[in-house]
Amino acid sequence: MRIYRLANSANNKPSLFLFYKFSVVWRDHMKYFSQFMLLALAVAVLLGLQYQYWLGENGRSGHNKLLTQIEEQQHLNDNQVAANNLLRTDVYDLKNGLEAVEEHARLDLGLIKPNETFVQVSTAPTTHTRY
């Protein structure tokens, strides 16, 4: 920084030019300093927002975890819908048809019709005992 010193010819005191030049230089430096501070503040805000986006509680990683949970729950819901549809068809058959009632009676309750012969085939391995 150059300081120009012009002396007044009468009393050898610095002139107003020196004060003016110093104020202009000071104002220019303060303008650059304020611009630098605004830039530093903008960078700090940007870094804070980026931190919140990538690492924050409701940031990108939390979003990915939620998407994974939603996908798992959707898979479970699809399985449950298929099981519910199967139960609906069974209920419909039981209400509207005798074949389902007969099948249920034969398989689950072990009932047979009159004049029928019940034959049960064992699938157990055969064993021979020596007595």
Secondary structure, DSSP 8 states (H G I E B T S, - for coil): ------B-TTT--B-HHHHHHHHHHHHHHHHHHHHHHHHHHHHHHHHHHHHHHHHSTTSHHHHHHHHHHHHHHHHHHHHHHHHHHHHHHHHHHHHH-HHHHHHHHHHHH----TT--------S-------
